[in-house]
Amino acid sequence: MSEIFTIFNNLPPELINIIISYTYEPQSPLLTNDIKDYYKSKPKISKLYFDRFVIDYGEPEPSDKDWLINDLFGYANRGRPTMNGYVEAFYNLFFKYFSLRTFEQVNKMVKRIEGKPVVTQINIFWGIFSPEERNDFLINKFPNNII
């Protein structure tokens, strides 16, 4: 804790006041609800996929994660195989949260995401989805496990 005070002691008072002013602005309820939903629903979807693919089907890990990212891509692309290109709804997911303005920018971002570890890909997609989209995904994939 003393390290923080040391850093602040070396800053001009004007800058300290600007930094402190940000602590007075609470985040919007929409954002905080989204964050809460992410942390509540992420372990649930991970467990459902683990139970289905590793426990029930006896597949080795990380097949559960591979199936999950495959299904997340499919859901985001409205069921259309991604090898046939992306639908408008897919692009709109990325336009919603990233500073991306063109289809080409989204395509480049998706290429970078695909190069990341599968857990990172899952986290990115789960984070891009709204709470309603996460819930819809869960209901579509696990209709008998209403969460």
C-alpha positions in Angstrom: 0.0 0.0 0.0 2.9 2.4 0.7 4.1 1.9 -2.9 0.9 3.6 -4.1 1.4 6.6 -1.8 5.0 6.8 -3.0 3.8 7.0 -6.6 1.2 9.6 -5.8 3.7 11.7 -3.9 5.8 12.0 -7.1 2.8 13.1 -9.2 1.7 16.8 -9.6 -1.4 17.6 -7.5 -3.4 18.5 -10.6 -2.9 14.9 -12.0 -3.8 13.4 -8.6 -7.0 15.3 -8.6 -7.9 14.1 -12.1 -7.2 10.5 -11.1 -9.2 10.7 -7.9 -12.2 12.3 -9.8 -12.6 9.0 -11.7 -13.2 7.1 -8.4 -16.3 9.2 -7.9 -18.0 8.0 -11.1 -19.7 4.7 -10.6 -20.1 2.3 -13.5 -23.4 2.0 -15.2 -25.8 -0.6 -13.8 -25.9 -2.1 -17.4 -22.1 -2.7 -17.3 -22.0 -4.0 -13.7 -24.9 -6.4 -14.4 -23.1 -7.6 -17.5 -19.9 -8.2 -15.4 -21.9 -10.0 -12.7 -23.6 -12.2 -15.3 -20.3 -13.1 -17.0 -18.8 -14.3 -13.7 -22.0 -16.1 -12.7 -22.6 -17.8 -16.1 -19.1 -18.6 -17.2 -18.5 -21.4 -14.6 -21.9 -22.8 -15.4 -21.3 -23.2 -19.1 -17.8 -24.5 -18.5 -19.2 -27.2 -16.2 -22.1 -28.1 -18.5 -19.6 -28.7 -21.4 -17.1 -30.5 -19.2 -19.9 -32.8 -17.9 -21.3 -33.5 -21.3 -18.0 -34.1 -23.2 -15.6 -35.4 -20.6 -17.8 -37.1 -18.1 -20.7 -38.3 -20.3 -19.0 -38.9 -23.6 -15.6 -39.9 -22.1 -13.6 -37.5 -24.4 -10.3 -36.3 -23.2 -9.7 -32.8 -22.0 -9.7 -30.2 -23.5 -12.4 -31.5 -25.9 -15.0 -29.8 -23.8 -13.3 -26.4 -24.5 -12.9 -27.2 -28.2 -16.6 -28.0 -28.5 -17.5 -24.9 -26.5 -15.5 -22.5 -28.7 -16.9 -24.2 -31.8 -20.4 -23.8 -30.6 -19.8 -20.1 -29.6 -18.5 -19.4 -33.1 -21.6 -21.2 -34.5 -24.0 -19.3 -32.3 -22.4 -16.0 -33.1 -22.6 -16.7 -36.8 -26.3 -17.8 -36.4 -25.6 -21.4 -37.3 -23.8 -20.7 -40.6 -20.5 -22.5 -41.0 -17.7 -19.9 -40.6 -15.9 -21.4 -43.6 -18.8 -19.8 -45.6 -18.1 -16.4 -44.1 -19.6 -14.4 -41.3 -23.2 -13.1 -41.1 -24.1 -9.5 -40.2 -25.0 -10.5 -36.6 -21.4 -11.9 -36.2 -19.9 -8.6 -37.2 -22.3 -6.7 -35.0 -21.0 -8.5 -32.0 -17.6 -7.1 -32.6 -18.8 -3.6 -33.6 -20.6 -3.5 -30.2 -17.5 -3.8 -28.0 -14.4 -3.2 -29.9 -13.2 -0.1 -31.7 -13.8 -1.8 -35.0 -15.6 -0.1 -37.8 -15.2 -2.3 -40.8 -15.7 -5.9 -41.8 -12.0 -6.1 -42.6 -11.1 -4.9 -39.1 -13.3 -7.6 -37.6 -11.9 -10.3 -39.8 -8.3 -9.3 -38.7 -9.4 -9.3 -35.0 -11.0 -12.7 -35.4 -7.8 -14.1 -37.0 -5.9 -12.8 -34.0 -8.4 -14.3 -31.6 -8.2 -17.7 -33.4 -4.4 -17.7 -32.7 -5.0 -17.4 -28.9 -5.4 -20.3 -26.5 -8.9 -21.8 -26.6 -9.7 -20.6 -23.0 -8.8 -17.0 -24.1 -11.1 -17.4 -27.2 -13.9 -18.6 -25.0 -13.5 -15.7 -22.6 -13.5 -13.2 -25.4 -16.7 -14.6 -27.0 -18.4 -15.0 -23.6 -17.5 -11.5 -22.8 -18.8 -10.1 -26.1 -22.2 -11.7 -25.6 -24.8 -9.8 -23.7 -26.4 -11.4 -20.7 -29.4 -12.2 -22.9 -27.3 -13.8 -25.5 -25.5 -15.9 -22.9 -28.8 -17.1 -21.5 -30.1 -17.8 -25.0 -27.0 -19.8 -25.8 -27.4 -21.8 -22.6 -31.0 -22.5 -23.3 -30.3 -23.5 -26.9 -27.5 -25.9 -26.0 -28.9 -27.2 -22.7 -32.7 -26.9 -22.9 -33.2 -29.4 -20.0 -30.8 -27.5 -17.7 -32.5 -24.2 -17.2 -30.0 -22.1 -15.2 
